[in-house]
């Protein structure tokens, strides 16, 4: 794992609080921490598994204002040091990603040019998990500005790169925010993954899919 220690003192990557003060037994954990207890508690862990069309979708967090601000700081303000924060909660089972070809959803070309980094790829890379990017979008498609009908059009916008070599065994499809799930469903139909993993799902999506939660042990929790 890459090191994000600043000037010999370990600092919370969100609020810069020192991590070298022992507040609780958690601070003595064998796993490295990038967050202070206060910031960690603000992340709304969801850790549920949904079965959608026979496929298990793992959802790590419930998307809320705190996470929205954190993603904004990371993706739009390019605070790239935040990368390891998003998977810290499952670091004891992080090696399980290695069994898969992790395929990440893409931003539009315009976004990529603006940011000059691929935020989702960087999140996995900060834990030494290589990813594949078999998708592209035909034009910038900011979902929050789209009507429901227009979102359905995402199916026509998301494409798999032609001639992209992808080992079709053990594909895990990953995305950062599941809002309506339409992009992910489009991606599922393109690469036929074994699992879907989303860092966070919107509360409305969670509510709409309540019936699909399965009470079983999944890959990461
Ligand atoms: Zn903090």
Boltz pocket constraint, residues with backbone or C-beta under 6 A from the ligand:
constraints:
  - pocket:
      binder: B
      contacts: [[A, 12], [A, 13], [A, 14], [A, 15], [A, 16], [A, 17], [A, 35], [A, 36], [A, 37], [A, 38], [A, 39], [A, 40]]
      max_distance: 6.0
